[in-house]
Every structure is written in structure tokens, then in C-alpha cells.
Amino acid sequence: MPEATYQLRVSGVIPPELLAELRDLTVSVEPPETVLHGSLPDQSAVVGLIARIHGLGLHLVEVRRLHPDDGPDQ
């Protein structure tokens, strides 16, 4: 199965020291949330990323798999 692109929304602004943990993702701030975009190889990678976000104490608002034609601005 090919990689898929995901969009994850996290409540608030992620502090710079925590962003280092998410360096594989594109980060944009859309107050009141931070939006993360990235390609993940499979479902276990998605679950692992969700676990990392939870482990960092961040509040996950939404996870969305993007259509291949959708860019980070969608």
C-alpha cells in the first residue's frame, strides 16, 4: 500500500521544544489550532504518530486522510 498524506489538528500552539519531536511533519498554525501534515507509510505509523502526540501531552482534535490531490492548504 502506498504512503498516504494525513492532516492532524492539535489544540493550541505547539511549543518549539515539542516541535522537534514532530520534525518529519509540516507544521502550520491556524489559531486556535496547530495543523500537522505528513505522509505516513501505513496505519501502524498513523497510530504511532497519534501515540507520540498523546505522549507529548498535546490535545488531538482531528485526524484526516487527505485525497492525493489535496495539498496542505485543504
Summary of the structure (lengths in Angstrom):
residues: 74
radius of gyration: 11.6
end to end distance: 23.1
largest distance: 34.0
contacts: 171
relative contact order: 0.33
helix: 27%
strand: 36%
